Each structure stands twice: as structure tokens, then as C-alpha cells.
Amino acid sequence: MRLKKTRRKGLSKISKEAILTALRLRAEQLSVKQNESDDNTGTGEVAALLNELEIHELELEMQNDELKASYKATEMERSRFVDFFDSAPISYFILDGQCIVKELNHAGSKLLKQQKWEIKGRYFTDWLLPAVREDFYEFVKRLKHSDSGNCYETKLTTREEKVLFVQVGGTAIKNPDTEQIDYYITLTDVTESKNVAQNLTDTTESLNQILKASLTGTWRIWPKQNRVFLDEFSKNILLIDNGELTNTIEAFLDLIVPQDHQKVCSICKTTGSLREVDLELGLRTQKKEQATILVKGKEVISNEGEHYFTGILLDISERKRAIAKEYEDKSEQQRLLTEASINAQEKERNKISAALHDSICQLLYGIRFNFHHLKKGKHEQEELNNITILIDEVIQEIRAISYELTPSILKDFGFTAGIKEMADRLSHETFKIYCKIHHHADKLPANVQLYVFRIVQELLNNCIKHAQASEVQITVCLENNIASVVISDNGKGFDEDIEIALRRGSGLRGIKNRVSLLNGELKIYNHAGARFSLSFNFSDFKEVFP
């Protein structure tokens, strides 16, 4: 603007001198002609004076026109400046050398919540907090001795005593009228951004404290860039140093057990669906105990439109071990309850068996002995024979019941003899039972022998009652600390689903309970007859095998 004014002044000056020169030449020419025509009279001087007056009149008229044009241009410029100054979105203040407000715009009045007339003529520092006024005076001094603008941040208060954070900028300009320094100040309200930044700082600090207390870290993965970010908490959980991780997906996979690599790769291969991440990953570790981390998060979109994954990472190794221990304790408790129940059943069976064998059977033996002597007297021979037959049947039935309750042969002669005796006793012409038993089976602990014997006994009873089989094969094998017992038949198999049969049949439930006491595994096949396969580790028990 100053350059334009300078150019305008220069052009006006050149035009003015040219016009004056032209007028003087014209007046001189007229004066010469007038002098020649008046025969050297005194009228020549008068004409010269008139010409001079005409010239000055023209000059004054030209200067007046130029002043009018300059005043009009100045008014237009001032009007434009005032409109721009007052409607600017930034708060403007003009201060004199004593920091008194000479002028301000509408934004400044709105910032201080007061009318312009209430603000003009007052010290600008009236709106500054007392603790920061000295800083403002130092700022003004810097403006006075600096050619370029300066800025700093301070706090001021409004009429409602609301504290605002403002960014102060300004420059010092010499007033051409008063030759004094005026300070042009700008204020930018940064309260909201300061509050947001403070809230963000508080939130970040709170989050860091929560993550630290909960042993939780944060992570981000950019699949397209093959880049991984782990914060310090995550690195502590993964037991890595800053130099050990190259921040690539491949380097991250090296920390994970191979069987879990596919879980991570399945996420990185497909993006764009804003999927949630919820994974349990095993860690490679030198420790004997397995380490497990839980990775949770979600796919997000950056401001540039790029998809990436972010979330939290926490160590759940102790939790997993606690859950496993709790499950193990519950299983052990259930096993002990089942074992106690079965042992109680076996004790009751022993009592009943002993009672049948030691009392009732002995009485029946005595009765049969007396009847045997009566038969020698040959009195009522036929009736006595019938009674003897009935007593023999009762004795046989009681012996069978006693055997079912407590197989004495198992105690007296061992597991192999007990299984073979049971197979011989149950076999007949249309139903054959074949046995193949490892020679070390008798060295199994007594309670293990009893559990396996009861399992085989129940399976044979089910086969006789339901399978309509003609052959049954019993195989007992001991190898590499693993005992396997297989009972297979050529019957019709199960008419219903095996799981339903296990829930419905009390005999099968009893088998399942005894298998759990052995910490074993039971498999049932329903094809071309039924096949039951039991396996367990006999090294868990006290006996030592050669």
C-alpha cells in the first residue's frame, strides 16, 4: 500500500511540473506578443502579472483536485481497513506505550465478554491474572526492540472470572501522527485445545497406570506395511529387549509357538471388515511352564484411509495355570468321591459275600449233610432227593452271587486267573469267550485289577444281555507303561447313539467312572459289532514293572 502511495505521489509530482512548465511557456509567448503589439507601453507588466495569477490559479485548482482524490482514496482505504479489522475472527487490540487500549475489534470485545466502550481507555493488564502481568510487560519490551513479531502463551480472565488460555502475538509500529510507538496485539483463545490436551494427558496417564497395574500392554499391526508396534508393557510381557524385535510381523511370529502362527496370519491376510481380535497365543519360552498371552483388539481406519489393527496384550499364564489347577483339583475331588463310592460298594459287597458264604452257605451245607444221612434210612427217598436238588441249586446260586459280589479267585489267584475263570464260567456252546492276557497283568495294583475286572465283567454282562453275539475277544496288553484292554464282539452293536447310551445306561456310567479313576481313556466303536478300548498309564501307580 505504501508503494502504491509513493508511486501515486511520484506520478502526481511529474504531471504537476509538466503542466506548470507548459503554462509558463504559454504565458511567456503571450507576453511577448502583447509587448510587440502595445508599442512598448507599461501594459506588458500587467499582462505578465495576470499570466502569473492564472498559472497560480491553475496550480491551486490542480492541487485541490489532487487533495480531493487523495482524501477519497484514503477514506476508501480506511473504510476497508476498519471493516477488515472489526470483522476479523482473531482478537485485535491496539495499545499505546503504557499498554492502554486505544482500539479493538469485535472479536476482542467478544473474547473479554464486554462492550468496546467498556474496554477502551483501560490498561490491558487489567484482564491478565496478577501472576502473569510481569511476563506481559517483558513481552511488550521485546516487541519494542524487535523488528519481527513475537508470541507467547498467557492467561487472562473475563468479566465472569473465567480463566482463558490465550496465544499472544504482536508487533510494534510507530504512529506517524504522534511519533509514538503503538503495539498491535493479537489474541487467540487456546483454552479448549489446552483442556483437550490436558484431558488427553490425564487419560493417557490413567491408562498407563491401569495397564501397568494390570500387566497389560498395547500393540498395533499394519499388515500392508509388515510393521508391528509394541509398547514397553508388551515388551515386558513378551520378555524381549528393544534390540531383539525388528518390528516386523515375522519377528513377532518368532515369539509365538508354531501351532499358533496361523491365528496371527489369518488376521493379517484379510483386512477391511473392521473385525475384532480375540486370540490366545502360546509363547516360546525357555521356562518349563507354558506361557500364554491374550490378544484383544479391533481393526480401525486411519485418517489416511489405511486399515490397521490395535488393541491390548496381557499375560494370562497364571490365570490359565490357575484354571487348569482348579480343573485338576475338581477332577481329583470327583475322582476321590467316585473312588470312595466304589470302595464303599466293594466293602458292602464283601460284607454281603462273607455273610452269604460264612453263614447261609454253611447252614445249607449242614442241612444237605443231614439230608444225606436221612437218605440212607430209605424213608421217603423221592421227596428227599428233590429237596437235595433244590438245596444244591440254592448253594450254587448263592456261590454265584457271592462271586459276583466279591470274586475270591481274583484275590486268591490274581487278575489273569480271575478273567479266565469268568470267561470259562460264562461260555457255553453258542457263546464263546476268548482271552489273551499279558503275563505281567497280575502285577498290577490290587485296586487297579479290581477296577479292570469290574469293567470287563460289566461289558460281558451287557454283551450277553443285549448284543446277541456268539463270540467275544478279551485282550489285555501292557507295553511302554501303557495298559490297554480291548473287548470286542460280533453282535449287533448299539441301536442308539453311543453318547445317549452312556447317559442312559447305569452300567456304562459305572464303567466310565472306573475309567476316570484309572485316569484312562475309553473309546467305543459301533461297527460290525461293538468294540470297547480302554487305555491308561500304569506307571502312575505304585507297582514297579520289570
C-alpha positions in Angstrom: 0.0 0.0 0.0 2.9 2.3 0.8 4.5 1.5 -2.5 1.2 2.4 -4.4 1.0 5.7 -2.5 4.6 6.5 -3.3 4.1 5.8 -6.9 0.9 7.9 -6.9 2.8 10.9 -5.3 5.6 10.5 -7.8 3.3 10.5 -10.8 1.3 13.5 -9.4 4.5 15.5 -8.9 5.7 14.8 -12.5 2.3 15.7 -14.0 2.2 18.9 -11.9 5.7 20.1 -13.1 4.9 19.3 -16.7 1.7 21.3 -16.6 3.3 24.3 -14.8 6.1 24.3 -17.4 3.7 24.3 -20.2 1.7 27.1 -18.7 4.7 29.2 -18.1 5.9 28.8 -21.7 2.4 29.8 -22.9 2.3 32.9 -20.7 5.7 34.0 -21.9 4.6 33.6 -25.5 1.5 35.7 -24.9 3.6 38.3 -23.0 6.0 38.7 -26.0 3.1 39.1 -28.4 1.4 41.6 -26.1 4.6 43.6 -25.8 5.1 43.8 -29.5 1.5 45.0 -30.1 1.4 47.7 -27.4 4.5 49.6 -28.7 6.5 49.2 -25.5 3.8 50.5 -23.1 3.5 49.5 -19.4 0.7 47.2 -20.1 3.2 44.3 -20.6 3.9 44.1 -16.9 0.3 43.9 -16.2 -0.2 41.1 -18.6 2.7 39.3 -17.1 1.1 39.6 -13.7 -2.2 38.3 -15.0 -0.5 35.4 -16.5 1.2 34.6 -13.2 -2.1 34.8 -11.4 -3.7 32.5 -14.0 -0.9 30.0 -13.5 -1.2 30.0 -9.7 -4.9 29.6 -10.0 -4.5 26.6 -12.2 -1.9 25.2 -9.8 -4.3 25.6 -6.8 -7.1 24.0 -8.7 -4.9 21.0 -9.6 -3.7 20.7 -6.0 -7.2 20.9 -4.8 -8.3 18.1 -7.2 -5.4 16.0 -6.1 -6.1 16.5 -2.5 -9.8 15.5 -3.0 -8.7 12.4 -4.9 -6.1 11.6 -2.2 -8.6 12.1 0.6 -11.2 9.9 -1.2 -8.6 7.2 -1.7 -7.6 7.5 2.0 -11.2 7.2 3.1 -11.7 4.1 1.0 -8.5 2.5 2.4 -9.5 3.4 6.0 -13.0 2.0 5.4 -11.6 -1.2 4.1 -9.1 -1.5 7.0 -11.8 -0.8 9.6 -14.2 -3.4 8.1 -11.4 -5.9 7.9 -10.1 -5.1 11.4 -13.5 -5.3 13.0 -14.8 -8.4 11.3 -11.6 -10.5 11.6 -12.1 -13.8 13.6 -8.9 -13.1 15.6 -9.0 -10.7 18.5 -7.0 -7.5 17.7 -6.0 -4.8 20.2 -4.1 -1.6 19.6 -2.2 -0.4 22.8 -0.2 2.7 23.4 3.1 2.9 25.1 1.6 2.5 28.5 -0.4 -0.6 27.4 -3.7 1.3 27.4 -6.2 0.0 24.9 -6.7 2.5 22.1 -8.7 0.3 19.7 -10.0 -3.3 19.5 -12.2 -5.3 17.1 -15.4 -7.2 17.6 -13.6 -10.5 18.3 -11.6 -8.9 21.1 -14.8 -7.5 22.7 -16.4 -10.9 22.4 -13.4 -12.6 24.0 -13.4 -10.4 27.1 -17.3 -10.5 27.3 -17.5 -6.7 27.4 -18.5 -3.8 25.1 -15.9 -1.9 23.3 -16.5 1.4 25.2 -16.0 -0.5 28.4 -12.6 -1.7 27.3 -11.1 1.4 25.5 -9.0 3.6 27.8 -8.2 0.9 30.3 -5.0 -0.9 30.9 -4.8 -4.2 29.0 -3.2 -5.8 32.0 -6.5 -5.4 33.9 -7.6 -8.6 32.2 -4.5 -10.5 33.0 -4.0 -12.6 36.1 -1.7 -10.9 38.5 0.8 -13.7 38.4 1.4 -13.2 34.6 1.3 -9.4 34.2 5.1 -9.1 34.6 5.5 -11.6 31.8 3.3 -9.4 29.5 5.4 -6.3 30.2 8.5 -8.3 29.3 6.8 -9.3 26.1 6.0 -5.7 25.2 9.6 -4.8 25.8 10.7 -7.5 23.3 8.2 -6.1 20.8 9.7 -2.6 21.1 13.2 -3.8 20.4 12.4 -6.4 17.8 11.8 -6.0 14.1 9.8 -9.2 13.8 6.7 -10.3 15.6 6.8 -12.3 18.8 4.3 -14.6 20.6 3.8 -16.4 23.9 1.1 -18.0 25.9 -0.6 -16.5 28.9 -3.8 -16.5 31.0 -6.5 -13.8 31.3 -9.8 -13.5 33.0 -13.2 -12.4 31.7 -16.0 -10.4 33.5 -17.4 -13.8 34.7 -13.9 -14.5 36.2 -13.5 -17.3 33.7 -9.8 -18.1 33.1 -8.8 -18.4 29.5 -5.6 -19.6 27.9 -4.6 -17.3 25.0 -1.8 -17.2 22.5 -0.5 -13.6 22.4 1.2 -12.2 19.3 2.1 -8.7 18.3 4.3 -6.1 16.7 5.4 -2.5 17.5 4.6 0.2 14.9 5.5 3.9 15.1 2.4 6.2 14.8 3.1 8.7 12.0 0.9 11.4 13.7 2.2 11.2 17.2 5.6 9.8 16.5 4.9 7.4 19.4 5.1 3.5 19.5 1.8 1.7 19.3 1.5 -2.1 19.9 -0.7 -4.2 17.7 -1.7 -7.3 19.7 -3.5 -10.4 18.6 -5.1 -12.9 21.0 -6.1 -16.5 20.1 -8.2 -18.4 22.5 -6.5 -21.9 23.0 -8.4 -22.8 26.2 -10.4 -25.6 24.5 -7.3 -27.1 22.9 -5.4 -26.8 26.2 -8.3 -28.6 28.0 -8.4 -31.3 25.4 -4.6 -31.7 25.6 -4.8 -31.9 29.4 -7.7 -34.4 29.3 -5.7 -36.4 26.8 -2.6 -36.3 29.1 -4.8 -37.3 32.1 -6.4 -40.1 30.2 -3.1 -41.3 28.9 -1.6 -41.3 32.3 -4.6 -43.1 33.8 -4.4 -45.6 31.0 -0.7 -46.2 31.6 -1.4 -46.7 35.3 -4.2 -49.1 34.6 -2.1 -51.0 32.1 0.9 -51.1 34.5 -1.3 -52.3 37.4 -3.0 -55.0 35.3 0.2 -56.1 33.5 -1.4 -55.1 30.2 0.4 -53.7 27.1 -0.8 -52.1 23.8 0.0 -53.2 20.3 -0.6 -52.2 16.7 -0.1 -54.1 13.4 0.0 -52.7 9.9 -0.4 -55.7 7.6 0.3 -53.9 4.4 3.4 -52.3 5.8 4.5 -55.5 7.5 5.0 -53.4 10.7 4.4 -54.1 14.4 4.4 -51.7 17.3 4.7 -52.9 20.9 4.8 -50.6 23.9 7.1 -51.1 26.9 4.4 -53.1 28.8 4.0 -55.5 25.9 7.8 -56.0 25.6 8.0 -56.8 29.3 5.2 -59.3 28.9 6.9 -60.9 26.0 10.3 -60.8 27.8 12.1 -59.0 25.0 14.5 -56.1 24.8 14.3 -53.2 22.4 17.0 -54.5 20.3 15.6 -58.0 20.0 12.5 -57.1 18.0 12.8 -55.8 14.4 9.2 -54.6 14.5 8.0 -56.9 11.7 5.3 -59.5 11.6 7.8 -62.2 11.0 9.8 -61.2 14.1 6.6 -61.2 16.1 5.7 -64.7 14.9 9.1 -65.9 16.1 7.9 -65.2 19.6 4.8 -67.3 19.2 4.7 -71.1 19.3 4.4 -72.5 15.7 1.0 -74.0 16.1 -0.5 -70.5 16.8 1.2 -68.8 13.8 -1.9 -69.4 11.6 -4.1 -67.4 14.1 -2.0 -64.3 13.6 -1.6 -64.8 9.8 -5.4 -65.2 9.3 -5.9 -61.7 10.7 -3.2 -60.1 8.6 -4.3 -61.7 5.3 -7.8 -60.1 5.2 -8.5 -56.5 6.2 -11.2 -54.1 5.6 -14.0 -55.7 7.5 -13.3 -53.9 10.8 -13.1 -57.3 12.6 -12.5 -57.7 16.3 -9.4 -59.7 17.5 -9.6 -62.1 20.4 -6.8 -64.7 20.5 -5.0 -66.8 22.9 -1.4 -67.3 21.8 1.3 -69.6 23.4 4.8 -68.0 23.8 8.1 -69.6 23.1 10.0 -69.6 26.4 12.9 -71.3 28.0 10.9 -72.0 31.1 9.3 -75.4 31.7 5.9 -73.8 32.3 3.8 -72.8 29.3 3.4 -69.0 28.9 0.1 -67.8 27.3 -0.9 -64.3 26.2 -4.4 -62.9 25.4 -4.5 -60.6 22.4 -7.7 -58.4 22.1 -8.4 -55.5 19.8 -10.1 -54.3 16.6 -9.4 -53.2 13.1 -9.6 -49.4 12.6 -9.2 -46.9 9.8 -6.6 -44.1 10.0 -7.2 -40.6 8.7 -5.4 -41.5 5.5 -7.8 -44.4 5.0 -5.3 -47.2 5.9 -6.5 -50.2 7.8 -4.6 -51.5 10.8 -5.2 -53.4 14.0 -4.8 -52.1 17.5 -5.6 -53.4 21.0 -4.2 -54.7 24.3 -2.0 -57.6 25.2 -1.9 -59.3 28.6 -0.2 -62.3 30.2 -2.8 -64.9 31.3 -0.3 -67.6 32.1 -1.0 -67.6 35.8 -4.8 -67.4 35.1 -4.5 -70.4 32.7 -2.5 -72.3 35.2 -5.0 -71.4 38.0 -7.9 -72.6 35.8 -6.0 -75.8 35.0 -5.2 -76.3 38.6 -8.8 -75.7 39.6 -10.0 -78.1 37.0 -7.4 -80.6 38.1 -8.5 -80.2 41.7 -12.1 -80.6 40.8 -11.3 -83.7 38.8 -9.2 -85.1 41.6 -12.0 -84.4 44.0 -14.5 -86.1 41.8 -12.2 -89.0 41.4 -11.8 -89.3 45.1 -15.6 -89.2 45.5 -16.1 -91.8 42.9 -13.3 -94.0 44.3 -14.8 -93.6 47.8 -18.3 -94.6 46.4 -16.9 -97.6 44.5 -14.8 -98.7 47.5 -17.9 -98.4 49.7 -19.8 -100.5 47.3 -17.0 -103.1 47.3 -16.9 -103.2 51.1 -20.7 -103.7 51.2 -20.3 -106.4 48.6 -17.6 -108.0 50.7 -19.8 -108.0 53.8 -22.7 -109.5 51.9 -20.5 -112.0 50.2 -18.9 -113.0 53.6 -22.4 -113.2 55.1 -23.7 -115.5 52.3 -20.6 -117.6 52.3 -19.9 -117.9 56.0 -23.5 -118.2 57.4 -26.1 -119.1 54.8 -23.9 -121.4 52.8 -22.7 -123.2 55.9 -26.2 -123.7 57.1 -27.2 -125.1 53.7 -24.2 -127.4 53.7 -25.3 -128.7 57.2 -28.8 -129.2 56.0 -27.6 -131.1 52.9 -25.3 -133.3 55.1 -28.2 -134.2 57.4 -30.4 -135.0 54.4 -27.7 -137.2 53.0 -27.8 -139.3 56.2 -31.6 -139.4 56.2 -31.5 -140.8 52.6 -29.7 -143.8 54.0 -32.7 -144.8 56.0 -34.6 -145.1 52.8 -37.6 -143.3 54.1 -39.4 -141.0 51.7 -36.5 -141.3 49.3 -38.0 -139.4 46.3 -39.0 -136.3 48.4 -35.6 -136.2 50.0 -33.9 -136.3 46.6 -36.0 -133.4 45.4 -35.1 -131.4 48.5 -31.4 -132.2 48.0 -31.6 -130.9 44.4 -33.2 -127.7 45.5 -30.6 -127.2 48.2 -27.8 -127.7 45.7 -29.3 -125.1 43.4 -29.6 -122.7 46.2 -26.0 -123.3 47.2 -24.9 -122.8 43.5 -26.9 -119.6 43.3 -25.5 -118.2 46.5 -22.0 -119.1 45.4 -22.7 -117.2 42.1 -24.0 -114.2 43.9 -21.0 -114.3 46.3 -18.7 -114.5 43.3 -20.4 -111.5 41.6 -20.1 -109.5 44.8 -16.5 -110.4 45.6 -14.6 -112.6 43.2 -12.5 -114.6 45.6 -10.4 -116.1 42.8 -9.2 -112.6 42.0 -7.8 -112.3 45.5 -6.5 -115.8 45.7 -5.1 -116.4 42.2 -4.7 -113.0 40.6 -6.2 -111.0 37.7 -5.4 -113.4 34.8 -6.9 -116.4 36.6 -10.0 -114.3 37.6 -10.6 -113.2 34.0 -10.1 -116.7 32.5 -12.3 -118.3 35.2 -15.1 -115.7 34.5 -14.7 -116.4 30.7 -15.0 -120.2 31.3 -18.0 -119.8 33.6 -19.9 -117.6 31.1 -19.0 -119.5 27.9 -21.3 -122.2 26.5 -21.9 -123.9 23.2 -23.4 -120.8 21.5 -21.4 -118.2 23.2 -17.6 -118.4 23.4 -15.3 -116.0 25.2 -11.6 -116.0 24.2 -8.9 -114.3 26.3 -5.4 -113.0 25.5 -3.8 -111.5 28.6 -0.2 -110.2 29.2 1.7 -112.2 31.7 2.6 -109.2 33.8 -1.1 -108.3 34.3 -1.1 -109.9 37.7 1.5 -107.4 38.9 -1.0 -104.5 38.5 -2.0 -103.0 41.9 -4.9 -104.8 43.6 -7.3 -101.8 43.2 -6.4 -101.5 39.5 -7.0 -105.2 39.0 -10.4 -104.9 40.6 -11.4 -101.8 38.5 -10.4 -103.5 35.3 -12.1 -106.8 36.4 -15.4 -105.0 37.1 -15.2 -103.2 33.7 -14.7 -106.5 31.9 -17.4 -108.1 34.0 -19.9 -105.4 33.2 -19.1 -105.4 29.5 -19.5 -109.2 29.3 -22.9 -109.0 31.1 -24.0 -106.3 28.6 -22.9 -108.4 25.7 -24.8 -111.4 27.0 -28.0 -109.4 27.6 -28.1 -107.1 24.6 -25.5 -107.9 21.9 -26.8 -111.2 20.6 -23.2 -112.1 20.0 -21.7 -115.6 19.6 -18.0 -114.6 20.2 -16.2 -112.2 22.5 -12.5 -111.4 22.4 -10.8 -110.1 25.6 -7.2 -108.7 25.1 -5.1 -107.2 27.8 -1.7 -105.7 26.8 1.0 -104.0 28.8 3.6 -102.1 26.9 5.7 -98.9 27.4 3.9 -98.2 30.7 0.6 -98.2 28.9 -2.1 -100.8 29.7 -4.7 -101.4 27.0 -7.8 -103.5 27.5 -10.0 -104.3 24.4 -13.3 -106.2 24.5 -14.9 -106.8 21.1 -17.8 -108.9 20.0 -19.6 -109.9 16.8 -23.0 -108.8 17.9 -25.5 -106.3 16.6 -23.9 -103.3 18.3 -25.7 -100.3 19.7 -29.2 -99.4 18.5 -28.8 -95.8 19.5 -26.2 -93.1 19.7 -23.2 -94.0 21.9 -23.4 -90.7 23.9 -27.1 -91.3 24.6 -26.4 -94.9 25.6 -23.7 -93.7 28.0 -26.1 -91.2 29.6 -28.9 -93.7 29.8 -27.2 -96.9 30.9 -26.2 -97.2 34.5 -23.8 -100.0 33.7 -21.9 -97.9 31.1 -21.9 -94.9 33.6 -20.2 -97.2 36.1 -17.7 -98.3 33.6 -17.0 -94.6 32.8 -16.5 -93.8 36.5 -14.0 -96.6 36.9 -12.1 -95.5 33.8 -11.8 -92.0 35.3 -10.4 -93.5 38.5 -7.6 -95.0 36.3 -7.0 -91.6 34.6 -7.7 -93.6 31.5 -9.4 -93.1 28.1 -12.4 -95.2 26.9 -13.2 -95.4 23.2 -16.3 -97.2 21.9 -16.7 -98.3 18.3 -20.1 -99.4 16.9 -19.2 -101.1 13.7 -19.5 -104.9 12.8 -20.4 -105.4 16.5 -19.2 -103.4 19.5 -15.7 -102.7 20.5 -14.6 -101.2 23.8 -11.0 -99.9 24.1 -9.6 -98.8 27.5 -6.1 -97.5 27.9 -4.3 -96.0 30.9 -0.7 -95.3 32.2 0.1 -97.9 34.9 3.3 -96.1 35.8 1.1 -93.7 37.7 0.5 -96.4 40.3 2.9 -97.7 43.0 3.8 -101.1 41.5 7.1 -101.3 39.5 7.3 -103.5 36.5 10.4 -105.2 35.1 
